[in-house]
Amino acid sequence: MTVTFKDVKADLLDQIARGVMAPGTLMPNEMDLAETYGCARATVNRAMRELADEGIVERKRKAGTRVRKAPIRQARFSIPIVREEIEAQGAEYRYALIDRTVAEVPDWLRGRLSLTPGQQVVRVVCMHWADGIPYQHEERWINPEVVPSVLRADFSASGPNEWLLAEIPFSNAEISFMAVEATQDLADHMGCFAGNALFRTERTTWLRERAITLVRLTYRRGHRMTTKY
């Protein structure tokens, strides 16, 4: 029977769980493991890579692979389409564009997205409702040098998040979470009082080293976000 990388990974996890390979243990090299399991070295390599990606082992060039003393857990966040998120809750979705402008990139954003002085960005502000109740306020800046078609998009019928996911892939993202005080303008849109604390996520996405967009998503009071690791 052919030994797969899943077989190798499962057996190594079992040994780690039973303490055969205790935290801090230097694991056998890939050649030795391949001989032990009677499989190709590539099979062992994939199993080890998955264990490393899951934070179970630590791989260092020339120093070998060790069982981590404290496994690293990585939370995984999807980038949902807000319409689908609301409809999955059984609520009726409604969208409205508040503002769409093309302007010179502001100084604070230029540094965040590594843009040049005078470069233009498209700024989109919109609202999303669930059963007529304010759900999410979206303020987004899009880099037309990476997504030129954004200059022709008006976003009057649907939001920029859904449009971007269909228009261009992204290679990496950075997400921040924070509490913010509602300005009067934000309070008017979210149906709360100025000064109320609201939950916000701020996300930047790149395609390789080029910034695509930065978005601030502010949610109604009581919003809850859950992830798994």
ZAROMAR-726806 format. One record per residue (C-alpha): residue number from 1; residue in one letter; chain; x, y, z. Coordinates in nm, 2 decimals. Layout:
BEGIN
R  num  residuo  cadena      px      py      pz
R  NUM        a       A       X       Y       Z
...
! end
This chain:
BEGIN
R  num  residuo  cadena      px      py      pz
R    1        m       A    0.00    0.00    0.00
R    2        t       A    0.13    0.34   -0.09
R    3        v       A    0.21    0.57    0.20
R    4        t       A    0.07    0.92    0.16
R    5        f       A    0.17    1.25    0.32
R    6        k       A   -0.15    1.23    0.52
R    7        d       A   -0.04    0.89    0.66
R    8        v       A    0.30    1.04    0.76
R    9        k       A    0.15    1.35    0.91
R   10        a       A   -0.11    1.15    1.11
R   11        d       A    0.16    0.92    1.25
R   12        l       A    0.39    1.21    1.35
R   13        l       A    0.09    1.39    1.51
R   14        d       A    0.01    1.07    1.71
R   15        q       A    0.37    1.04    1.83
R   16        i       A    0.37    1.41    1.93
R   17        a       A    0.04    1.36    2.11
R   18        r       A    0.16    1.05    2.30
R   19        g       A    0.48    1.22    2.40
R   20        v       A    0.71    1.00    2.20
R   21        m       A    0.83    1.32    2.04
R   22        a       A    0.81    1.56    2.34
R   23        p       A    0.81    1.94    2.30
R   24        g       A    1.16    2.06    2.20
R   25        t       A    1.25    1.72    2.05
R   26        l       A    1.47    1.73    1.74
R   27        m       A    1.29    1.52    1.48
R   28        p       A    1.46    1.28    1.24
R   29        n       A    1.56    1.44    0.90
R   30        e       A    1.35    1.39    0.59
R   31        m       A    1.57    1.12    0.44
R   32        d       A    1.56    0.91    0.76
R   33        l       A    1.18    0.95    0.79
R   34        a       A    1.13    0.86    0.42
R   35        e       A    1.32    0.54    0.49
R   36        t       A    1.12    0.47    0.80
R   37        y       A    0.79    0.51    0.63
R   38        g       A    0.90    0.35    0.30
R   39        c       A    0.80    0.65    0.09
R   40        a       A    0.95    0.93   -0.12
R   41        r       A    1.12    1.22    0.05
R   42        a       A    0.88    1.46   -0.12
R   43        t       A    0.60    1.28    0.07
R   44        v       A    0.77    1.35    0.40
R   45        n       A    0.84    1.70    0.30
R   46        r       A    0.48    1.78    0.24
R   47        a       A    0.38    1.63    0.57
R   48        m       A    0.64    1.83    0.76
R   49        r       A    0.54    2.15    0.57
R   50        e       A    0.18    2.11    0.68
R   51        l       A    0.29    2.05    1.04
R   52        a       A    0.50    2.36    1.03
R   53        d       A    0.21    2.56    0.87
R   54        e       A   -0.02    2.45    1.15
R   55        g       A    0.24    2.56    1.42
R   56        i       A    0.31    2.21    1.55
R   57        v       A    0.68    2.20    1.45
R   58        e       A    0.94    2.46    1.38
R   59        r       A    1.17    2.42    1.08
R   60        k       A    1.51    2.59    1.06
R   61        r       A    1.76    2.56    0.78
R   62        k       A    2.06    2.37    0.89
R   63        a       A    1.92    2.33    1.24
R   64        g       A    1.66    2.08    1.16
R   65        t       A    1.30    2.04    1.27
R   66        r       A    1.18    2.05    1.63
R   67        v       A    0.85    1.99    1.80
R   68        r       A    0.74    2.33    1.92
R   69        k       A    0.72    2.38    2.30
R   70        a       A    0.42    2.60    2.25
R   71        p       A    0.23    2.53    1.93
R   72        i       A    0.14    2.84    1.74
R   73        r       A   -0.23    2.88    1.65
R   74        q       A   -0.32    3.10    1.36
R   75        a       A   -0.66    3.25    1.34
R   76        r       A   -0.81    3.24    0.99
R   77        f       A   -1.04    3.51    0.86
R   78        s       A   -1.24    3.49    0.54
R   79        i       A   -1.32    3.81    0.35
R   80        p       A   -1.70    3.77    0.33
R   81        i       A   -1.93    3.94    0.08
R   82        v       A   -2.15    4.15    0.31
R   83        r       A   -2.47    4.07    0.10
R   84        e       A   -2.41    3.70    0.15
R   85        e       A   -2.33    3.75    0.52
R   86        i       A   -2.66    3.93    0.58
R   87        e       A   -2.87    3.69    0.37
R   88        a       A   -2.71    3.39    0.55
R   89        q       A   -2.87    3.53    0.87
R   90        g       A   -3.21    3.52    0.70
R   91        a       A   -3.23    3.90    0.67
R   92        e       A   -3.32    4.12    0.38
R   93        y       A   -3.01    4.30    0.23
R   94        r       A   -3.02    4.66    0.11
R   95        y       A   -2.73    4.87   -0.02
R   96        a       A   -2.68    5.24   -0.10
R   97        l       A   -2.39    5.44   -0.24
R   98        i       A   -2.32    5.75   -0.04
R   99        d       A   -2.03    5.90   -0.22
R  100        r       A   -1.77    5.81   -0.50
R  101        t       A   -1.49    6.04   -0.58
R  102        v       A   -1.15    6.03   -0.75
R  103        a       A   -0.89    6.24   -0.57
R  104        e       A   -0.53    6.28   -0.49
R  105        v       A   -0.42    6.03   -0.23
R  106        p       A   -0.41    6.19    0.12
R  107        d       A   -0.08    6.19    0.30
R  108        w       A   -0.18    5.95    0.57
R  109        l       A   -0.30    5.70    0.31
R  110        r       A    0.00    5.74    0.08
R  111        g       A    0.23    5.60    0.35
R  112        r       A    0.00    5.31    0.43
R  113        l       A   -0.03    5.20    0.07
R  114        s       A    0.32    5.30   -0.05
R  115        l       A    0.18    5.53   -0.31
R  116        t       A    0.36    5.84   -0.47
R  117        p       A    0.26    6.20   -0.40
R  118        g       A    0.00    6.32   -0.64
R  119        q       A   -0.12    5.97   -0.73
R  120        q       A   -0.50    5.93   -0.76
R  121        v       A   -0.72    5.70   -0.57
R  122        v       A   -1.09    5.62   -0.59
R  123        r       A   -1.28    5.67   -0.26
R  124        v       A   -1.61    5.49   -0.21
R  125        v       A   -1.85    5.54    0.08
R  126        c       A   -2.15    5.32    0.11
R  127        m       A   -2.40    5.16    0.35
R  128        h       A   -2.53    4.81    0.40
R  129        w       A   -2.86    4.73    0.59
R  130        a       A   -3.01    4.41    0.73
R  131        d       A   -3.39    4.41    0.75
R  132        g       A   -3.38    4.79    0.72
R  133        i       A   -3.14    4.82    1.02
R  134        p       A   -2.79    4.97    0.96
R  135        y       A   -2.54    4.69    0.95
R  136        q       A   -2.22    4.81    0.81
R  137        h       A   -2.07    5.15    0.70
R  138        e       A   -1.80    5.11    0.44
R  139        e       A   -1.53    5.36    0.35
R  140        r       A   -1.28    5.24    0.09
R  141        w       A   -0.99    5.36   -0.11
R  142        i       A   -0.89    5.18   -0.43
R  143        n       A   -0.57    5.21   -0.62
R  144        p       A   -0.65    5.25   -0.99
R  145        e       A   -0.29    5.18   -1.09
R  146        v       A   -0.35    4.82   -0.98
R  147        v       A   -0.72    4.81   -1.08
R  148        p       A   -0.76    5.05   -1.37
R  149        s       A   -1.12    4.94   -1.43
R  150        v       A   -1.22    5.10   -1.10
R  151        l       A   -1.22    5.44   -1.29
R  152        r       A   -1.52    5.31   -1.49
R  153        a       A   -1.71    5.15   -1.20
R  154        d       A   -1.98    5.37   -1.04
R  155        f       A   -2.09    5.13   -0.76
R  156        s       A   -2.44    5.26   -0.77
R  157        a       A   -2.60    4.91   -0.78
R  158        s       A   -2.36    4.70   -0.57
R  159        g       A   -2.07    4.75   -0.33
R  160        p       A   -1.70    4.77   -0.41
R  161        n       A   -1.61    4.46   -0.20
R  162        e       A   -1.82    4.23   -0.42
R  163        w       A   -1.69    4.40   -0.73
R  164        l       A   -1.32    4.38   -0.63
R  165        l       A   -1.34    4.01   -0.54
R  166        a       A   -1.47    3.94   -0.89
R  167        e       A   -1.23    4.18   -1.06
R  168        i       A   -0.89    4.10   -0.92
R  169        p       A   -0.72    3.84   -0.69
R  170        f       A   -0.51    3.94   -0.39
R  171        s       A   -0.20    3.77   -0.25
R  172        n       A   -0.20    3.89    0.11
R  173        a       A   -0.40    4.11    0.35
R  174        e       A   -0.36    4.28    0.69
R  175        i       A   -0.65    4.32    0.92
R  176        s       A   -0.68    4.54    1.23
R  177        f       A   -0.97    4.55    1.48
R  178        m       A   -1.05    4.85    1.70
R  179        a       A   -1.32    5.04    1.88
R  180        v       A   -1.40    5.39    1.75
R  181        e       A   -1.61    5.68    1.86
R  182        a       A   -1.89    5.76    1.62
R  183        t       A   -1.86    6.10    1.46
R  184        q       A   -2.18    6.28    1.40
R  185        d       A   -2.18    6.18    1.03
R  186        l       A   -2.12    5.82    1.12
R  187        a       A   -2.38    5.83    1.39
R  188        d       A   -2.64    5.96    1.14
R  189        h       A   -2.57    5.66    0.91
R  190        m       A   -2.55    5.40    1.18
R  191        g       A   -2.85    5.51    1.38
R  192        c       A   -2.67    5.58    1.71
R  193        f       A   -2.54    5.89    1.90
R  194        a       A   -2.22    6.07    1.83
R  195        g       A   -1.95    5.95    2.07
R  196        n       A   -2.10    5.60    2.09
R  197        a       A   -1.84    5.32    2.07
R  198        l       A   -1.86    5.12    1.75
R  199        f       A   -1.66    4.81    1.63
R  200        r       A   -1.44    4.86    1.32
R  201        t       A   -1.22    4.65    1.11
R  202        e       A   -0.96    4.80    0.89
R  203        r       A   -0.83    4.58    0.60
R  204        t       A   -0.55    4.64    0.35
R  205        t       A   -0.50    4.40    0.06
R  206        w       A   -0.21    4.36   -0.18
R  207        l       A   -0.13    4.19   -0.51
R  208        r       A    0.22    4.08   -0.44
R  209        e       A    0.39    4.41   -0.33
R  210        r       A    0.13    4.65   -0.48
R  211        a       A   -0.15    4.78   -0.27
R  212        i       A   -0.50    4.72   -0.40
R  213        t       A   -0.73    4.88   -0.14
R  214        l       A   -0.77    4.99    0.21
R  215        v       A   -1.12    4.97    0.37
R  216        r       A   -1.27    5.07    0.70
R  217        l       A   -1.58    4.87    0.79
R  218        t       A   -1.77    5.00    1.09
R  219        y       A   -2.05    4.79    1.23
R  220        r       A   -2.36    4.87    1.43
R  221        r       A   -2.35    4.84    1.81
R  222        g       A   -2.34    4.49    1.94
R  223        h       A   -2.18    4.34    1.63
R  224        r       A   -1.99    4.02    1.70
R  225        m       A   -1.71    3.86    1.50
R  226        t       A   -1.60    3.50    1.55
R  227        t       A   -1.31    3.30    1.41
R  228        k       A   -1.16    2.96    1.46
R  229        y       A   -0.80    2.83    1.48
! end
